[in-house]
Every structure is written in structure tokens, then in C-alpha cells.
Amino acid sequence: MHARWNRWWRAWRRWSAEDDGGGEVILSAGLVLALLVGIGLVVDGGGQLHAQDQARWTAEQAARAAGQRIDTGAATSGTIAVDRHQAKAAAEAVLAESGMAGGVRVSGDVLTVSTRDSYQPVFLRLIGIRSVGVSGQAQVRLVQTG
């Protein structure tokens, strides 16, 4: 039995000492590349989601600011109304303060705020993706009571 074990051990050492032809190096390089792609997707995907959330949040803040512009002249007479020009100006002021591109549109009794921004990826830049566009939109209804 001892002789059998020695033969097996010598065969194992001969087999493990043989040249693998670079297969392990190729496999390792492939695994490292796959790991970097996975990390890149997580980092840049999260960054893009964060930028998208910021664009949406800015649009919502601008819409809220617009909805709070009550016409004081009408309010003193018992009617609550939103001054459309002040509402649009308030929304544009929020956009300007945030530094985010966008626009404000009033259509009937609905004020719509749209924002646009971009996210500069960290890892996706390695494969040529320099910028990813994000946008946000929010609406507020300009109501009147009386």
C-alpha cells in the first residue's frame, strides 16, 4: 500500500508541476475584468440613480415654490388664487439657484417644471461613455377658491 501511495504522490507532483499553457492567467484576467465590470455597474448605476433623484427633487421643489405664490390682493377679498407670473418666476428662481437646467411651463391651471442634468460616470468612462443624461419633472395645479 505504501508503494501505491508513493506512485500516486509522484504522479500528482509531476502533473501539478506541468505547464498549464497560461490558462490560469487568462482565467484570472477574465475574472478580474468581470469583477471590475460588476463594480462599475454598481458605482455608475448608483450615481446615475442619485443624479436622477436630484433632478426630480429639484423639479418638485420648484413646483412647490410656485404653488405657494398666493395672490395677496385676491386673498384679502376672500379668494385664494395663485399669481401665475409670480409662480413661474418662483419656479425659475429655484432652478437658477440649484444650477440645474430646466424649464417652467404654465398651461391652463397646471404649472409644469422640467429639469435636465447629466451624470459623469467613473467606470463607464473606460468604455467610452462620458456622460449620461438625467431628467426630472413635477407638476402643480394652480387652484382658486372663493
C-alpha positions, 0 to 999 in steps of 0.5 A, a space after each residue: 500500500 505504501 508503494 501505491 501511495 508513493 506512485 500516486 504522490 509522484 504522479 500528482 507532483 509531476 502533473 501539478 508541476 506541468 505547464 498549464 499553457 497560461 490558462 490560469 492567467 487568462 482565467 484570472 484576467 477574465 475574472 478580474 475584468 468581470 469583477 471590475 465590470 460588476 463594480 462599475 455597474 454598481 458605482 455608475 448605476 448608483 450615481 446615475 440613480 442619485 443624479 436622477 433623484 436630484 433632478 426630480 427633487 429639484 423639479 418638485 421643489 420648484 413646483 412647490 415654490 410656485 404653488 405657494 405664490 398666493 395672490 395677496 390682493 385676491 386673498 384679502 377679498 376672500 379668494 385664494 388664487 395663485 399669481 401665475 407670473 409670480 409662480 413661474 418666476 418662483 419656479 425659475 428662481 429655484 432652478 437658477 439657484 440649484 444650477 440645474 437646467 430646466 424649464 417652467 411651463 404654465 398651461 391652463 391651471 397646471 404649472 409644469 417644471 422640467 429639469 435636465 442634468 447629466 451624470 459623469 460616470 467613473 467606470 463607464 468612462 473606460 468604455 467610452 461613455 462620458 456622460 449620461 443624461 438625467 431628467 426630472 419633472 413635477 407638476 402643480 395645479 394652480 387652484 382658486 377658491 372663493 
